Amino acid sequence: MKHFEINGQVREVGNKAVIKAIRKQGLVPCNLYGQGIENVLFTVSDKDLQGITNTPASYIIDIKLDNGKAYTAVVHELQFHPVKDNCLHVDFLVVSEEKPVTIKVPIVVTGHPVGVQKGGKFVLVSRFVKVSALMKDLPDELVIDTTSLDIEKRIVAGDIKVEGVNVVSPKDTIICTVKATRNMSAQISDEGAGEAGEGATA
């Protein structure tokens, strides 16, 4: 998985007024935690953080702080403003190369589903799947081939098989499906009515 570097400034614990002042400066309050370390509070410029928040991609984050310390982490939680949609807070979780990392990975679909060729409508239900793997084995994305997907059939998280990667999302999580369209349903109903009428005449 690709790495993304951010530079942060260590901060002290603050009340709501302090946090509000931080955000007015174009900074986003962040929290870093994990096994074996004390929580680290810091800020990152909103502009720098957009490289993480404004993309469907997932990254291993290399955090460099102004006190000289550096950490490797993943995004654990993002909080956004309900109206303005700007990032309000980020929680980072420290990770290492020796232990499995759990992270969301974007889904990329390929192929032209056979169900669509028959007139069905392709629906992408899940754009991400949560996986667990050693850092060296984490994929940048999960490619799903939809070629054989027929009408009213679906691909679920349990169908995804990648060597060295454990899919953590529930196995029945729907990734994508092909649904029958209204026109198809009407056509099937008309055909059924026609067959019934023929049977009655016979």
Backbone hydrogen bonds, N-H to C=O, Kabsch-Sander energy under -0.5 kcal/mol:
donor,donor_aa,acceptor,acceptor_aa,energy
4,F,60,I,-2.4
6,I,62,D,-2.4
8,G,64,K,-2.6
9,Q,43,T,-2.2
11,R,41,L,-2.3
19,I,15,N,-2.4
20,K,16,K,-2.5
21,A,17,A,-2.0
22,I,18,V,-2.1
23,R,19,I,-2.1
24,K,20,K,-1.7
25,Q,21,A,-0.9
25,Q,22,I,-0.8
26,G,23,R,-1.8
27,L,22,I,-1.6
28,V,44,V,-3.0
30,C,42,F,-3.2
31,N,90,V,-2.3
32,L,40,V,-2.6
33,Y,92,F,-2.1
34,G,37,I,-0.5
37,I,34,G,-1.7
40,V,32,L,-2.8
41,L,39,N,-0.5
42,F,30,C,-1.9
43,T,9,Q,-2.1
44,V,28,V,-1.7
46,D,26,G,-3.0
49,L,45,S,-2.1
50,Q,46,D,-1.1
51,G,48,D,-1.2
52,I,49,L,-2.2
53,T,49,L,-2.1
54,N,50,Q,-2.2
55,T,52,I,-0.6
60,I,2,K,-2.3
61,I,59,Y,-0.6
61,I,73,A,-3.3
62,D,4,F,-2.6
62,D,60,I,-0.5
63,I,61,I,-0.8
63,I,71,Y,-2.9
64,K,6,I,-2.5
64,K,62,D,-0.5
65,L,63,I,-0.5
65,L,69,K,-2.8
66,D,8,G,-1.4
68,G,65,L,-1.7
71,Y,63,I,-2.4
73,A,61,I,-2.8
74,V,93,L,-2.0
76,H,91,D,-3.1
77,E,91,D,-1.6
79,Q,89,H,-2.5
81,H,86,N,-2.7
85,D,81,H,-1.2
88,L,79,Q,-3.7
89,H,79,Q,-1.3
90,V,29,P,-1.5
91,D,77,E,-2.7
92,F,31,N,-3.4
92,F,90,V,-0.5
93,L,74,V,-2.7
94,V,33,Y,-2.6
95,V,72,T,-2.5
101,V,133,A,-3.6
103,I,101,V,-0.5
103,I,131,V,-2.4
105,V,129,V,-2.7
107,I,127,R,-2.8
108,V,142,L,-2.9
110,T,144,I,-2.8
114,V,147,T,-1.7
115,G,149,L,-2.6
116,V,113,P,-0.6
117,Q,113,P,-1.6
118,K,114,V,-1.0
119,G,116,V,-1.6
120,G,115,G,-2.7
121,K,179,K,-3.1
123,V,177,T,-3.0
125,V,123,V,-0.7
125,V,175,I,-1.9
126,S,175,I,-1.9
129,V,105,V,-2.1
131,V,103,I,-2.7
132,S,166,N,-2.6
133,A,101,V,-1.9
137,D,134,L,-2.0
138,L,134,L,-0.9
138,L,135,M,-0.8
142,L,106,P,-2.5
143,V,141,E,-0.6
144,I,108,V,-3.0
144,I,142,L,-0.5
145,D,143,V,-0.5
146,T,110,T,-3.1
146,T,144,I,-0.6
149,L,146,T,-2.0
150,D,148,S,-0.6
152,E,178,V,-3.6
153,K,150,D,-1.8
155,I,176,C,-2.6
157,A,173,T,-2.2
158,G,171,K,-2.3
159,D,156,V,-2.0
160,I,157,A,-1.6
162,V,165,V,-0.5
165,V,162,V,-2.1
166,N,132,S,-2.8
167,V,165,V,-0.6
168,V,130,K,-2.3
168,V,166,N,-0.6
169,S,130,K,-1.7
173,T,170,P,-2.2
175,I,155,I,-3.2
176,C,155,I,-1.4
177,T,123,V,-2.1
178,V,153,K,-1.6
179,K,121,K,-2.9
179,K,177,T,-0.5
185,S,181,T,-2.3
186,A,182,R,-2.7
187,Q,183,N,-2.2
188,I,184,M,-2.4
189,S,185,S,-2.2
190,D,186,A,-2.4
191,E,187,Q,-2.4
192,G,188,I,-2.3
193,A,189,S,-2.4
194,G,190,D,-2.3
195,E,191,E,-2.2
196,A,192,G,-2.0
197,G,193,A,-2.1
198,E,194,G,-2.1
199,G,195,E,-2.1
200,A,196,A,-1.9
201,T,197,G,-1.9
202,A,198,E,-2.2
